[in-house]
Amino acid sequence: MTCQNCERQNYTLVTTILPAPPGRTHLVEFRNSSGQPTDYFVTDIDWRFLGLCNGPLSTYNRVPFAQSYRERMANPLLKTSEQDRGGEACLVTEIEREKGCSAIWFGSKSRCNPVWFESHNGTGDKAVQLMTEVRWLEGAGKHLYPERVKHVARHAGVLQYEETITLQHADFDTPVAPSVFTLAGLGLNEGQPIAYPNTDPADWPVWRDGRADPSLSRRTLAEEQAAQARPIDAAPQPSPPVAAYPTPHNTSLVVGVVAGVIAAVSIVSALIYRRWRA
């Protein structure tokens, strides 16, 4: 699921939501819309252009639709004809070149929207063929939309890729509640981490009970675990006496005391020696 400007402007919100229970905890990402990889964010497109391109959904962000159609219609090599396709009268626009050709069928019943694309480029083992079939449906309010888009790519006649897009529901009249374009409107699974932009991964909140809960971030949980593992501080014990250590202020006093003791010992020794001689 992708959502542009949800919660934060100029960002695209991207995530995966699975039926719950059990669901899975896919990361909810906020990506800068200007720098995101196109192939990954295949649903981050302007859906008004669906069915107007001869390519898979992942290429829609790279196609300048208005410019490409203007250039096509102004191309001097363009040839037009009227043909029938699937019981629908069509205007066919075809451009032939030296190494290939491209053609688009615009259906009369489909309000001149394209119903078939076909292009051929290269020959032999380098031949590439692209085909796209579009089925248009008129919904409530007479709004026309592409109900089914099927794209096929072949290389040298061998199937390389096939993609079918089916719109199961299209509503052009019911107002959309503002809450839809929020995290709460996405129906996130419990426990999905939310990667807010410019936020340290350790501080990412986790989705719980309908809101982003910062108390479940990795940093908060780690701090709580560390606090629980820390032993209870014991009662302070009296410090043992520390012997005095000479400092620059009492060095002379210590030297004087030591000299006096040595002198006293010397006098006592001399008296003892004299008495022994006598």
C-alpha positions in Angstrom: 0.0 0.0 0.0 1.2 3.5 -0.9 -0.2 6.8 0.1 1.1 10.2 -0.9 1.1 13.1 1.6 -0.4 10.9 4.3 0.5 12.3 7.7 3.4 14.3 6.2 3.6 16.4 3.1 6.0 15.5 0.3 6.4 12.0 1.6 5.0 8.7 0.3 3.9 6.2 2.9 4.7 2.6 2.0 3.8 -0.6 3.8 2.3 -4.0 3.5 -0.9 -5.0 5.5 -2.0 -8.6 5.8 -5.2 -10.1 7.0 -5.1 -10.4 10.8 -4.9 -12.4 12.8 -2.1 -13.2 12.6 -0.9 -10.5 10.3 2.8 -9.7 10.0 4.9 -6.7 11.3 6.0 -5.1 8.0 7.8 -1.8 8.4 5.8 1.3 7.7 8.1 3.7 5.8 7.9 7.4 5.0 9.9 7.9 1.7 10.8 11.1 0.0 8.7 11.1 -3.1 11.4 12.6 -5.3 14.1 10.0 -4.5 12.3 6.7 -4.1 13.0 3.8 -6.5 10.2 3.6 -9.0 10.2 -0.2 -9.6 9.5 -0.9 -5.9 6.7 1.6 -5.5 4.7 0.3 -8.4 1.3 1.5 -7.0 2.6 5.0 -6.3 1.3 6.4 -9.7 -1.3 8.8 -10.9 -4.2 6.3 -11.4 -5.9 8.6 -13.9 -3.4 7.4 -16.5 -4.1 3.6 -16.0 -4.6 2.0 -19.4 -2.9 4.7 -21.4 0.5 3.0 -21.6 1.9 0.1 -23.4 4.0 -1.1 -20.5 3.8 -2.7 -17.0 2.6 -0.7 -14.0 6.1 -0.2 -12.8 6.9 2.1 -15.8 4.0 4.5 -15.3 6.0 6.9 -13.2 8.5 7.3 -16.0 6.1 8.0 -18.9 5.3 11.6 -19.8 1.8 10.8 -21.0 0.6 14.1 -22.4 3.9 14.8 -24.1 4.2 11.3 -25.7 0.6 11.6 -27.1 1.2 15.1 -28.5 4.5 14.0 -30.1 2.8 10.9 -31.6 0.0 12.8 -33.2 2.4 15.4 -34.6 4.8 12.8 -36.0 4.9 13.0 -39.8 5.3 9.2 -40.1 1.8 8.7 -38.4 -0.7 6.9 -40.5 -4.4 6.5 -39.4 -7.0 4.0 -40.5 -10.3 2.6 -39.3 -10.5 -1.0 -38.2 -12.7 -3.3 -36.1 -11.5 -5.0 -33.0 -13.6 -7.3 -30.9 -16.8 -5.8 -32.5 -15.8 -2.3 -31.7 -15.0 0.3 -34.4 -11.6 1.7 -33.8 -9.3 4.5 -35.0 -5.9 3.1 -35.5 -2.7 5.3 -35.3 0.4 3.6 -36.6 4.0 4.7 -36.9 6.4 2.6 -38.9 10.2 2.9 -38.6 13.2 1.0 -40.1 13.5 -1.4 -37.2 9.9 -1.6 -35.9 6.5 -0.1 -35.6 3.9 0.9 -33.0 0.1 1.1 -33.2 -2.7 2.2 -30.9 -6.4 1.3 -31.4 -8.8 3.9 -30.0 -12.3 2.5 -29.5 -15.4 4.4 -30.4 -17.6 2.7 -27.7 -14.8 3.4 -25.2 -15.0 7.2 -25.8 -11.9 7.1 -27.9 -9.8 5.6 -25.2 -7.1 3.1 -26.2 -8.3 -0.5 -26.2 -5.2 -2.1 -27.8 -1.4 -1.3 -28.0 1.1 -3.2 -30.1 4.8 -2.5 -30.8 7.5 -4.4 -32.6 11.2 -3.6 -32.4 14.2 -5.5 -33.7 14.4 -8.8 -35.7 15.5 -12.4 -35.1 16.8 -13.1 -31.6 16.6 -9.4 -30.8 12.9 -9.0 -31.6 10.8 -7.5 -28.8 7.0 -7.4 -28.9 4.9 -5.4 -26.4 1.1 -5.7 -26.3 -1.5 -4.2 -23.9 -5.2 -4.8 -24.0 -7.6 -2.5 -22.0 -11.2 -3.2 -21.2 -13.2 -0.1 -20.2 -16.3 -0.1 -18.0 -18.8 2.6 -17.3 -19.7 2.8 -13.6 -22.2 4.8 -11.6 -22.4 8.4 -12.6 -21.3 7.4 -16.2 -17.7 7.5 -15.2 -15.5 5.4 -17.5 -12.5 3.6 -16.1 -10.2 0.7 -17.1 -11.7 -2.3 -15.4 -8.9 -4.6 -16.8 -5.5 -4.0 -18.2 -3.4 -6.9 -19.5 0.2 -6.4 -20.6 2.4 -9.0 -22.4 6.1 -8.8 -23.4 7.8 -11.3 -25.7 11.4 -11.6 -26.7 12.1 -13.5 -29.9 8.7 -14.9 -29.7 9.1 -16.3 -26.2 6.9 -14.9 -23.4 9.0 -12.8 -21.0 6.5 -11.1 -18.8 2.7 -11.0 -18.3 0.8 -8.7 -16.0 -3.0 -8.3 -15.5 -4.4 -5.5 -13.4 -8.1 -5.8 -12.4 -10.0 -3.0 -10.7 -12.4 -4.6 -8.3 -14.1 -1.4 -7.2 -14.1 2.2 -8.5 -16.1 5.0 -6.8 -16.0 8.5 -8.2 -18.9 10.1 -6.2 -18.6 9.1 -2.5 -16.7 11.7 -0.5 -13.5 10.3 1.1 -13.2 10.8 4.8 -10.0 12.6 5.8 -9.1 9.8 8.2 -8.5 7.5 5.2 -5.3 9.2 4.4 -3.7 8.7 7.9 -1.9 5.9 9.6 -5.2 5.0 11.4 -7.0 4.7 8.1 -4.6 2.1 6.8 -5.7 -0.7 9.1 -2.2 -1.5 10.2 -1.4 -4.8 11.9 -0.6 -4.7 15.6 3.2 -4.4 16.2 4.2 -2.7 12.9 7.2 -0.4 13.4 6.8 3.1 12.0 9.9 4.6 10.4 9.3 8.3 10.8 11.7 10.4 8.6 14.8 11.9 10.3 14.3 9.7 13.3 16.7 7.2 14.8 15.6 3.6 14.2 15.9 3.0 17.9 13.2 5.6 18.5 10.6 4.3 16.0 7.2 3.8 17.6 5.2 0.7 17.2 1.5 0.5 16.1 -0.7 -0.7 19.0 -4.4 -0.2 19.8 -5.0 2.3 17.0 -2.0 4.6 17.6 1.7 4.9 17.3 3.1 3.9 20.7 6.6 5.3 21.5 6.7 3.2 24.7 7.3 0.2 22.5 10.4 1.6 20.7 13.6 -0.4 20.9 15.3 2.3 22.9 12.5 2.5 25.5 12.3 -1.3 25.8 16.0 -1.6 26.2 16.1 1.1 28.9 13.3 -0.7 30.8 15.1 -4.1 30.6 18.3 -2.5 31.9 16.4 -0.9 34.8 14.9 -4.2 35.7 18.2 -6.0 35.6 20.0 -3.4 37.7 20.5 -4.7 41.4 19.0 -2.8 44.3 21.5 -0.5 45.9 22.7 -1.8 49.3 23.0 0.5 52.4 26.1 2.6 52.3 29.1 1.2 54.4 31.4 3.4 56.4 34.7 4.1 54.6 37.9 2.7 56.2 40.3 5.3 57.7 42.8 6.5 55.2 46.4 7.3 56.3 47.5 10.8 55.9 49.7 11.4 52.9 52.3 14.2 52.7 51.3 17.1 50.6 53.4 20.2 49.6 52.0 22.0 52.7 53.2 19.5 55.3 56.4 18.1 53.8 58.7 20.3 55.9 56.9 19.3 59.1 57.3 15.6 58.3 61.0 16.1 57.5 61.5 17.9 60.8 59.8 15.2 62.8 61.8 12.4 61.2 65.1 14.4 61.8 64.2 14.8 65.5 63.5 11.1 65.9 66.9 10.2 64.3 68.7 12.7 66.6 67.0 11.3 69.8 68.0 7.7 68.8 71.6 8.8 68.3 71.8 10.4 71.8 70.3 7.4 73.5 72.7 5.1 71.6 75.7 7.3 72.7 74.8 7.2 76.4 74.3 3.4 76.3 77.8 3.0 74.7 79.5 5.2 77.4 78.0 3.3 80.3 79.0 0.0 78.8 82.7 1.3 78.5 82.7 2.4 82.1 
